[in-house]
Amino acid sequence: MGRYRLHPDRSQEQVLTRWGHAARTPWNIALEQRTYVFEQRGDCVPRSLGSPESRPGNQTGVLTSRTN
């Protein structure tokens, strides 16, 4: 993957800044959840859990709950 340098004008810069702030919240929530699970279980949460299509046996795209 290559790197690109952006040179946005002021209005584009404001939009990009808002997008960055909007993306930070769900990222931090997901990170907090992963950290919590790691501290509780001592194990990592597979990244594939967030993608219904990648779960075995789940062809409908609907998340299923697991009980242990």
PDB file of N, CA, C and O in Angstrom:
ATOM      1  N   MET A   1       0.847  -1.165   0.000  1.00  0.00           N
ATOM      2  CA  MET A   1       0.000   0.000   0.000  1.00  0.00           C
ATOM      3  C   MET A   1       0.897   1.234   0.000  1.00  0.00           C
ATOM      4  O   MET A   1       1.850   1.316   0.776  1.00  0.00           O
ATOM      5  N   GLY A   2       0.599   2.164  -0.848  1.00  0.00           N
ATOM      6  CA  GLY A   2       1.387   3.380  -0.934  1.00  0.00           C
ATOM      7  C   GLY A   2       0.918   4.430   0.063  1.00  0.00           C
ATOM      8  O   GLY A   2      -0.151   4.325   0.664  1.00  0.00           O
ATOM      9  N   ARG A   3       1.741   5.420   0.208  1.00  0.00           N
ATOM     10  CA  ARG A   3       1.380   6.539   1.084  1.00  0.00           C
ATOM     11  C   ARG A   3       1.057   7.747   0.227  1.00  0.00           C
ATOM     12  O   ARG A   3       1.667   7.967  -0.820  1.00  0.00           O
ATOM     13  N   TYR A   4       0.102   8.515   0.679  1.00  0.00           N
ATOM     14  CA  TYR A   4      -0.310   9.703  -0.052  1.00  0.00           C
ATOM     15  C   TYR A   4      -0.318  10.879   0.904  1.00  0.00           C
ATOM     16  O   TYR A   4      -0.652  10.731   2.079  1.00  0.00           O
ATOM     17  N   ARG A   5       0.042  12.021   0.409  1.00  0.00           N
ATOM     18  CA  ARG A   5       0.005  13.239   1.207  1.00  0.00           C
ATOM     19  C   ARG A   5      -1.154  14.086   0.702  1.00  0.00           C
ATOM     20  O   ARG A   5      -1.281  14.343  -0.495  1.00  0.00           O
ATOM     21  N   LEU A   6      -1.993  14.513   1.632  1.00  0.00           N
ATOM     22  CA  LEU A   6      -3.133  15.353   1.281  1.00  0.00           C
ATOM     23  C   LEU A   6      -2.796  16.810   1.550  1.00  0.00           C
ATOM     24  O   LEU A   6      -2.065  17.132   2.488  1.00  0.00           O
ATOM     25  N   HIS A   7      -3.333  17.674   0.723  1.00  0.00           N
ATOM     26  CA  HIS A   7      -3.190  19.110   0.924  1.00  0.00           C
ATOM     27  C   HIS A   7      -4.584  19.729   0.843  1.00  0.00           C
ATOM     28  O   HIS A   7      -4.913  20.408  -0.129  1.00  0.00           O
ATOM     29  N   PRO A   8      -5.416  19.486   1.892  1.00  0.00           N
ATOM     30  CA  PRO A   8      -6.795  19.982   1.852  1.00  0.00           C
ATOM     31  C   PRO A   8      -6.852  21.492   2.073  1.00  0.00           C
ATOM     32  O   PRO A   8      -6.005  22.081   2.745  1.00  0.00           O
ATOM     33  N   ASP A   9      -7.883  22.092   1.480  1.00  0.00           N
ATOM     34  CA  ASP A   9      -8.110  23.504   1.797  1.00  0.00           C
ATOM     35  C   ASP A   9      -8.783  23.576   3.173  1.00  0.00           C
ATOM     36  O   ASP A   9      -9.032  22.539   3.788  1.00  0.00           O
ATOM     37  N   ARG A  10      -9.070  24.755   3.649  1.00  0.00           N
ATOM     38  CA  ARG A  10      -9.580  24.922   5.015  1.00  0.00           C
ATOM     39  C   ARG A  10     -10.902  24.181   5.245  1.00  0.00           C
ATOM     40  O   ARG A  10     -11.070  23.538   6.281  1.00  0.00           O
ATOM     41  N   SER A  11     -11.828  24.261   4.308  1.00  0.00           N
ATOM     42  CA  SER A  11     -13.125  23.589   4.514  1.00  0.00           C
ATOM     43  C   SER A  11     -12.952  22.063   4.492  1.00  0.00           C
ATOM     44  O   SER A  11     -13.588  21.360   5.277  1.00  0.00           O
ATOM     45  N   GLN A  12     -12.106  21.555   3.607  1.00  0.00           N
ATOM     46  CA  GLN A  12     -11.849  20.110   3.573  1.00  0.00           C
ATOM     47  C   GLN A  12     -11.156  19.661   4.854  1.00  0.00           C
ATOM     48  O   GLN A  12     -11.429  18.577   5.369  1.00  0.00           O
ATOM     49  N   GLU A  13     -10.267  20.492   5.359  1.00  0.00           N
ATOM     50  CA  GLU A  13      -9.563  20.173   6.606  1.00  0.00           C
ATOM     51  C   GLU A  13     -10.546  20.059   7.767  1.00  0.00           C
ATOM     52  O   GLU A  13     -10.403  19.188   8.625  1.00  0.00           O
ATOM     53  N   GLN A  14     -11.545  20.941   7.790  1.00  0.00           N
ATOM     54  CA  GLN A  14     -12.549  20.891   8.852  1.00  0.00           C
ATOM     55  C   GLN A  14     -13.370  19.605   8.762  1.00  0.00           C
ATOM     56  O   GLN A  14     -13.668  18.989   9.785  1.00  0.00           O
ATOM     57  N   VAL A  15     -13.734  19.199   7.551  1.00  0.00           N
ATOM     58  CA  VAL A  15     -14.492  17.961   7.366  1.00  0.00           C
ATOM     59  C   VAL A  15     -13.652  16.764   7.800  1.00  0.00           C
ATOM     60  O   VAL A  15     -14.145  15.890   8.513  1.00  0.00           O
ATOM     61  N   LEU A  16     -12.398  16.716   7.381  1.00  0.00           N
ATOM     62  CA  LEU A  16     -11.523  15.608   7.764  1.00  0.00           C
ATOM     63  C   LEU A  16     -11.330  15.549   9.273  1.00  0.00           C
ATOM     64  O   LEU A  16     -11.269  14.463   9.849  1.00  0.00           O
ATOM     65  N   THR A  17     -11.236  16.698   9.912  1.00  0.00           N
ATOM     66  CA  THR A  17     -11.089  16.742  11.367  1.00  0.00           C
ATOM     67  C   THR A  17     -12.344  16.187  12.044  1.00  0.00           C
ATOM     68  O   THR A  17     -12.242  15.424  13.004  1.00  0.00           O
ATOM     69  N   ARG A  18     -13.534  16.567  11.546  1.00  0.00           N
ATOM     70  CA  ARG A  18     -14.782  16.034  12.118  1.00  0.00           C
ATOM     71  C   ARG A  18     -14.855  14.525  11.940  1.00  0.00           C
ATOM     72  O   ARG A  18     -15.259  13.814  12.861  1.00  0.00           O
ATOM     73  N   TRP A  19     -14.469  14.024  10.769  1.00  0.00           N
ATOM     74  CA  TRP A  19     -14.468  12.581  10.527  1.00  0.00           C
ATOM     75  C   TRP A  19     -13.522  11.872  11.484  1.00  0.00           C
ATOM     76  O   TRP A  19     -13.837  10.806  12.014  1.00  0.00           O
ATOM     77  N   GLY A  20     -12.366  12.475  11.697  1.00  0.00           N
ATOM     78  CA  GLY A  20     -11.407  11.882  12.624  1.00  0.00           C
ATOM     79  C   GLY A  20     -11.959  11.803  14.034  1.00  0.00           C
ATOM     80  O   GLY A  20     -11.788  10.795  14.719  1.00  0.00           O
ATOM     81  N   HIS A  21     -12.618  12.865  14.466  1.00  0.00           N
ATOM     82  CA  HIS A  21     -13.210  12.862  15.807  1.00  0.00           C
ATOM     83  C   HIS A  21     -14.347  11.846  15.899  1.00  0.00           C
ATOM     84  O   HIS A  21     -14.496  11.171  16.917  1.00  0.00           O
ATOM     85  N   ALA A  22     -15.150  11.735  14.837  1.00  0.00           N
ATOM     86  CA  ALA A  22     -16.270  10.786  14.840  1.00  0.00           C
ATOM     87  C   ALA A  22     -15.764   9.345  14.853  1.00  0.00           C
ATOM     88  O   ALA A  22     -16.384   8.485  15.478  1.00  0.00           O
ATOM     89  N   ALA A  23     -14.668   9.070  14.185  1.00  0.00           N
ATOM     90  CA  ALA A  23     -14.129   7.714  14.134  1.00  0.00           C
ATOM     91  C   ALA A  23     -13.422   7.329  15.429  1.00  0.00           C
ATOM     92  O   ALA A  23     -13.339   6.147  15.764  1.00  0.00           O
ATOM     93  N   ARG A  24     -12.921   8.305  16.147  1.00  0.00           N
ATOM     94  CA  ARG A  24     -12.169   8.023  17.369  1.00  0.00           C
ATOM     95  C   ARG A  24     -13.046   7.388  18.442  1.00  0.00           C
ATOM     96  O   ARG A  24     -12.584   6.507  19.167  1.00  0.00           O
ATOM     97  N   THR A  25     -14.290   7.813  18.558  1.00  0.00           N
ATOM     98  CA  THR A  25     -15.171   7.292  19.606  1.00  0.00           C
ATOM     99  C   THR A  25     -15.416   5.790  19.473  1.00  0.00           C
ATOM    100  O   THR A  25     -15.167   5.059  20.431  1.00  0.00           O
ATOM    101  N   PRO A  26     -15.898   5.292  18.315  1.00  0.00           N
ATOM    102  CA  PRO A  26     -16.099   3.838  18.235  1.00  0.00           C
ATOM    103  C   PRO A  26     -14.784   3.058  18.333  1.00  0.00           C
ATOM    104  O   PRO A  26     -14.755   1.952  18.872  1.00  0.00           O
ATOM    105  N   TRP A  27     -13.700   3.633  17.814  1.00  0.00           N
ATOM    106  CA  TRP A  27     -12.394   2.958  17.928  1.00  0.00           C
ATOM    107  C   TRP A  27     -12.029   2.778  19.395  1.00  0.00           C
ATOM    108  O   TRP A  27     -11.628   1.690  19.808  1.00  0.00           O
ATOM    109  N   ASN A  28     -12.166   3.845  20.186  1.00  0.00           N
ATOM    110  CA  ASN A  28     -11.812   3.769  21.605  1.00  0.00           C
ATOM    111  C   ASN A  28     -12.724   2.826  22.375  1.00  0.00           C
ATOM    112  O   ASN A  28     -12.274   2.146  23.296  1.00  0.00           O
ATOM    113  N   ILE A  29     -14.011   2.777  22.006  1.00  0.00           N
ATOM    114  CA  ILE A  29     -14.934   1.850  22.661  1.00  0.00           C
ATOM    115  C   ILE A  29     -14.526   0.410  22.354  1.00  0.00           C
ATOM    116  O   ILE A  29     -14.491  -0.434  23.250  1.00  0.00           O
ATOM    117  N   ALA A  30     -14.218   0.134  21.085  1.00  0.00           N
ATOM    118  CA  ALA A  30     -13.792  -1.218  20.706  1.00  0.00           C
ATOM    119  C   ALA A  30     -12.494  -1.594  21.408  1.00  0.00           C
ATOM    120  O   ALA A  30     -12.344  -2.725  21.870  1.00  0.00           O
ATOM    121  N   LEU A  31     -11.563  -0.664  21.491  1.00  0.00           N
ATOM    122  CA  LEU A  31     -10.301  -0.923  22.177  1.00  0.00           C
ATOM    123  C   LEU A  31     -10.536  -1.214  23.656  1.00  0.00           C
ATOM    124  O   LEU A  31      -9.918  -2.117  24.222  1.00  0.00           O
ATOM    125  N   GLU A  32     -11.424  -0.454  24.277  1.00  0.00           N
ATOM    126  CA  GLU A  32     -11.742  -0.673  25.691  1.00  0.00           C
ATOM    127  C   GLU A  32     -12.354  -2.067  25.895  1.00  0.00           C
ATOM    128  O   GLU A  32     -12.022  -2.751  26.863  1.00  0.00           O
ATOM    129  N   GLN A  33     -13.241  -2.484  24.991  1.00  0.00           N
ATOM    130  CA  GLN A  33     -13.851  -3.804  25.095  1.00  0.00           C
ATOM    131  C   GLN A  33     -12.814  -4.906  24.932  1.00  0.00           C
ATOM    132  O   GLN A  33     -12.816  -5.880  25.684  1.00  0.00           O
ATOM    133  N   ARG A  34     -11.934  -4.755  23.959  1.00  0.00           N
ATOM    134  CA  ARG A  34     -10.892  -5.762  23.742  1.00  0.00           C
ATOM    135  C   ARG A  34      -9.961  -5.847  24.949  1.00  0.00           C
ATOM    136  O   ARG A  34      -9.565  -6.940  25.354  1.00  0.00           O
ATOM    137  N   THR A  35      -9.614  -4.699  25.521  1.00  0.00           N
ATOM    138  CA  THR A  35      -8.747  -4.677  26.696  1.00  0.00           C
ATOM    139  C   THR A  35      -9.432  -5.362  27.869  1.00  0.00           C
ATOM    140  O   THR A  35      -8.802  -6.137  28.589  1.00  0.00           O
ATOM    141  N   TYR A  36     -10.721  -5.082  28.070  1.00  0.00           N
ATOM    142  CA  TYR A  36     -11.478  -5.692  29.159  1.00  0.00           C
ATOM    143  C   TYR A  36     -11.514  -7.214  29.009  1.00  0.00           C
ATOM    144  O   TYR A  36     -11.271  -7.945  29.969  1.00  0.00           O
ATOM    145  N   VAL A  37     -11.821  -7.686  27.791  1.00  0.00           N
ATOM    146  CA  VAL A  37     -11.888  -9.131  27.552  1.00  0.00           C
ATOM    147  C   VAL A  37     -10.523  -9.760  27.800  1.00  0.00           C
ATOM    148  O   VAL A  37     -10.433 -10.831  28.401  1.00  0.00           O
ATOM    149  N   PHE A  38      -9.471  -9.108  27.346  1.00  0.00           N
ATOM    150  CA  PHE A  38      -8.130  -9.642  27.560  1.00  0.00           C
ATOM    151  C   PHE A  38      -7.817  -9.741  29.057  1.00  0.00           C
ATOM    152  O   PHE A  38      -7.260 -10.739  29.513  1.00  0.00           O
ATOM    153  N   GLU A  39      -8.178  -8.701  29.815  1.00  0.00           N
ATOM    154  CA  GLU A  39      -7.913  -8.727  31.256  1.00  0.00           C
ATOM    155  C   GLU A  39      -8.745  -9.795  31.961  1.00  0.00           C
ATOM    156  O   GLU A  39      -8.268 -10.404  32.919  1.00  0.00           O
ATOM    157  N   GLN A  40      -9.980 -10.038  31.510  1.00  0.00           N
ATOM    158  CA  GLN A  40     -10.844 -11.024  32.145  1.00  0.00           C
ATOM    159  C   GLN A  40     -10.459 -12.452  31.772  1.00  0.00           C
ATOM    160  O   GLN A  40     -10.402 -13.330  32.633  1.00  0.00           O
ATOM    161  N   ARG A  41     -10.194 -12.679  30.488  1.00  0.00           N
ATOM    162  CA  ARG A  41      -9.928 -14.025  29.996  1.00  0.00           C
ATOM    163  C   ARG A  41      -8.440 -14.339  29.862  1.00  0.00           C
ATOM    164  O   ARG A  41      -8.040 -15.502  29.898  1.00  0.00           O
ATOM    165  N   GLY A  42      -7.633 -13.310  29.710  1.00  0.00           N
ATOM    166  CA  GLY A  42      -6.233 -13.530  29.416  1.00  0.00           C
ATOM    167  C   GLY A  42      -6.041 -13.984  27.981  1.00  0.00           C
ATOM    168  O   GLY A  42      -5.017 -14.573  27.634  1.00  0.00           O
ATOM    169  N   ASP A  43      -7.041 -13.704  27.151  1.00  0.00           N
ATOM    170  CA  ASP A  43      -7.021 -14.142  25.769  1.00  0.00           C
ATOM    171  C   ASP A  43      -7.510 -13.001  24.888  1.00  0.00           C
ATOM    172  O   ASP A  43      -8.284 -12.155  25.336  1.00  0.00           O
ATOM    173  N   CYS A  44      -7.072 -12.974  23.662  1.00  0.00           N
ATOM    174  CA  CYS A  44      -7.485 -11.939  22.719  1.00  0.00           C
ATOM    175  C   CYS A  44      -8.821 -12.288  22.085  1.00  0.00           C
ATOM    176  O   CYS A  44      -9.165 -13.462  21.943  1.00  0.00           O
ATOM    177  N   VAL A  45      -9.565 -11.269  21.710  1.00  0.00           N
ATOM    178  CA  VAL A  45     -10.808 -11.449  20.982  1.00  0.00           C
ATOM    179  C   VAL A  45     -10.450 -11.493  19.504  1.00  0.00           C
ATOM    180  O   VAL A  45      -9.803 -10.571  19.007  1.00  0.00           O
ATOM    181  N   PRO A  46     -10.850 -12.533  18.792  1.00  0.00           N
ATOM    182  CA  PRO A  46     -10.550 -12.582  17.355  1.00  0.00           C
ATOM    183  C   PRO A  46     -11.202 -11.412  16.626  1.00  0.00           C
ATOM    184  O   PRO A  46     -12.360 -11.084  16.887  1.00  0.00           O
ATOM    185  N   ARG A  47     -10.483 -10.798  15.736  1.00  0.00           N
ATOM    186  CA  ARG A  47     -11.024  -9.668  14.978  1.00  0.00           C
ATOM    187  C   ARG A  47     -12.201 -10.090  14.112  1.00  0.00           C
ATOM    188  O   ARG A  47     -13.044  -9.262  13.768  1.00  0.00           O
ATOM    189  N   SER A  48     -12.267 -11.362  13.757  1.00  0.00           N
ATOM    190  CA  SER A  48     -13.332 -11.831  12.875  1.00  0.00           C
ATOM    191  C   SER A  48     -14.705 -11.817  13.542  1.00  0.00           C
ATOM    192  O   SER A  48     -15.715 -11.934  12.849  1.00  0.00           O
ATOM    193  N   LEU A  49     -14.770 -11.678  14.861  1.00  0.00           N
ATOM    194  CA  LEU A  49     -16.077 -11.669  15.536  1.00  0.00           C
ATOM    195  C   LEU A  49     -16.921 -10.489  15.118  1.00  0.00           C
ATOM    196  O   LEU A  49     -18.148 -10.561  15.184  1.00  0.00           O
ATOM    197  N   GLY A  50     -16.306  -9.413  14.692  1.00  0.00           N
ATOM    198  CA  GLY A  50     -17.062  -8.240  14.276  1.00  0.00           C
ATOM    199  C   GLY A  50     -17.666  -8.379  12.895  1.00  0.00           C
ATOM    200  O   GLY A  50     -18.479  -7.545  12.496  1.00  0.00           O
ATOM    201  N   SER A  51     -17.293  -9.409  12.156  1.00  0.00           N
ATOM    202  CA  SER A  51     -17.771  -9.591  10.799  1.00  0.00           C
ATOM    203  C   SER A  51     -18.658 -10.822  10.729  1.00  0.00           C
ATOM    204  O   SER A  51     -18.153 -11.944  10.762  1.00  0.00           O
ATOM    205  N   PRO A  52     -19.974 -10.638  10.633  1.00  0.00           N
ATOM    206  CA  PRO A  52     -20.883 -11.789  10.615  1.00  0.00           C
ATOM    207  C   PRO A  52     -20.586 -12.757   9.480  1.00  0.00           C
ATOM    208  O   PRO A  52     -20.767 -13.965   9.638  1.00  0.00           O
ATOM    209  N   GLU A  53     -20.133 -12.247   8.339  1.00  0.00           N
ATOM    210  CA  GLU A  53     -19.875 -13.104   7.187  1.00  0.00           C
ATOM    211  C   GLU A  53     -18.731 -14.069   7.459  1.00  0.00           C
ATOM    212  O   GLU A  53     -18.678 -15.146   6.867  1.00  0.00           O
ATOM    213  N   SER A  54     -17.819 -13.697   8.343  1.00  0.00           N
ATOM    214  CA  SER A  54     -16.637 -14.526   8.574  1.00  0.00           C
ATOM    215  C   SER A  54     -16.869 -15.600   9.631  1.00  0.00           C
ATOM    216  O   SER A  54     -15.988 -16.425   9.874  1.00  0.00           O
ATOM    217  N   ARG A  55     -18.036 -15.601  10.261  1.00  0.00           N
ATOM    218  CA  ARG A  55     -18.301 -16.606  11.283  1.00  0.00           C
ATOM    219  C   ARG A  55     -18.754 -17.901  10.636  1.00  0.00           C
ATOM    220  O   ARG A  55     -19.644 -17.890   9.785  1.00  0.00           O
ATOM    221  N   PRO A  56     -18.158 -19.011  11.024  1.00  0.00           N
ATOM    222  CA  PRO A  56     -18.535 -20.299  10.427  1.00  0.00           C
ATOM    223  C   PRO A  56     -19.999 -20.625  10.682  1.00  0.00           C
ATOM    224  O   PRO A  56     -20.505 -20.431  11.787  1.00  0.00           O
ATOM    225  N   GLY A  57     -20.668 -21.117   9.660  1.00  0.00           N
ATOM    226  CA  GLY A  57     -22.054 -21.537   9.807  1.00  0.00           C
ATOM    227  C   GLY A  57     -23.053 -20.404   9.842  1.00  0.00           C
ATOM    228  O   GLY A  57     -24.244 -20.653  10.026  1.00  0.00           O
ATOM    229  N   ASN A  58     -22.619 -19.175   9.675  1.00  0.00           N
ATOM    230  CA  ASN A  58     -23.528 -18.035   9.732  1.00  0.00           C
ATOM    231  C   ASN A  58     -23.640 -17.430   8.338  1.00  0.00           C
ATOM    232  O   ASN A  58     -22.973 -16.445   8.022  1.00  0.00           O
ATOM    233  N   GLN A  59     -24.478 -18.022   7.521  1.00  0.00           N
ATOM    234  CA  GLN A  59     -24.617 -17.568   6.142  1.00  0.00           C
ATOM    235  C   GLN A  59     -25.649 -16.457   5.996  1.00  0.00           C
ATOM    236  O   GLN A  59     -25.745 -15.846   4.931  1.00  0.00           O
ATOM    237  N   THR A  60     -26.421 -16.184   7.044  1.00  0.00           N
ATOM    238  CA  THR A  60     -27.480 -15.190   6.934  1.00  0.00           C
ATOM    239  C   THR A  60     -26.981 -13.773   7.183  1.00  0.00           C
ATOM    240  O   THR A  60     -27.675 -12.808   6.863  1.00  0.00           O
ATOM    241  N   GLY A  61     -25.784 -13.636   7.751  1.00  0.00           N
ATOM    242  CA  GLY A  61     -25.275 -12.314   8.069  1.00  0.00           C
ATOM    243  C   GLY A  61     -25.808 -11.776   9.379  1.00  0.00           C
ATOM    244  O   GLY A  61     -25.603 -10.604   9.695  1.00  0.00           O
ATOM    245  N   VAL A  62     -26.499 -12.625  10.157  1.00  0.00           N
ATOM    246  CA  VAL A  62     -27.050 -12.220  11.438  1.00  0.00           C
ATOM    247  C   VAL A  62     -26.147 -12.760  12.538  1.00  0.00           C
ATOM    248  O   VAL A  62     -25.787 -13.937  12.536  1.00  0.00           O
ATOM    249  N   LEU A  63     -25.790 -11.903  13.465  1.00  0.00           N
ATOM    250  CA  LEU A  63     -24.957 -12.351  14.569  1.00  0.00           C
ATOM    251  C   LEU A  63     -25.729 -13.309  15.459  1.00  0.00           C
ATOM    252  O   LEU A  63     -26.909 -13.099  15.739  1.00  0.00           O
ATOM    253  N   THR A  64     -25.070 -14.335  15.891  1.00  0.00           N
ATOM    254  CA  THR A  64     -25.694 -15.296  16.798  1.00  0.00           C
ATOM    255  C   THR A  64     -25.000 -15.199  18.140  1.00  0.00           C
ATOM    256  O   THR A  64     -23.810 -14.891  18.205  1.00  0.00           O
ATOM    257  N   SER A  65     -25.729 -15.459  19.208  1.00  0.00           N
ATOM    258  CA  SER A  65     -25.122 -15.410  20.536  1.00  0.00           C
ATOM    259  C   SER A  65     -24.651 -16.792  20.929  1.00  0.00           C
ATOM    260  O   SER A  65     -25.249 -17.805  20.566  1.00  0.00           O
ATOM    261  N   ARG A  66     -23.563 -16.808  21.678  1.00  0.00           N
ATOM    262  CA  ARG A  66     -23.028 -18.074  22.179  1.00  0.00           C
ATOM    263  C   ARG A  66     -23.109 -18.064  23.693  1.00  0.00           C
ATOM    264  O   ARG A  66     -22.801 -17.061  24.337  1.00  0.00           O
ATOM    265  N   THR A  67     -23.521 -19.178  24.250  1.00  0.00           N
ATOM    266  CA  THR A  67     -23.548 -19.301  25.708  1.00  0.00           C
ATOM    267  C   THR A  67     -22.610 -20.401  26.119  1.00  0.00           C
ATOM    268  O   THR A  67     -22.581 -21.464  25.499  1.00  0.00           O
ATOM    269  N   ASN A  68     -21.851 -20.159  27.148  1.00  0.00           N
ATOM    270  CA  ASN A  68     -20.904 -21.164  27.643  1.00  0.00           C
ATOM    271  C   ASN A  68     -21.343 -21.666  28.993  1.00  0.00           C
ATOM    272  O   ASN A  68     -20.679 -22.519  29.581  1.00  0.00           O
TER     273      ASN A  68
END
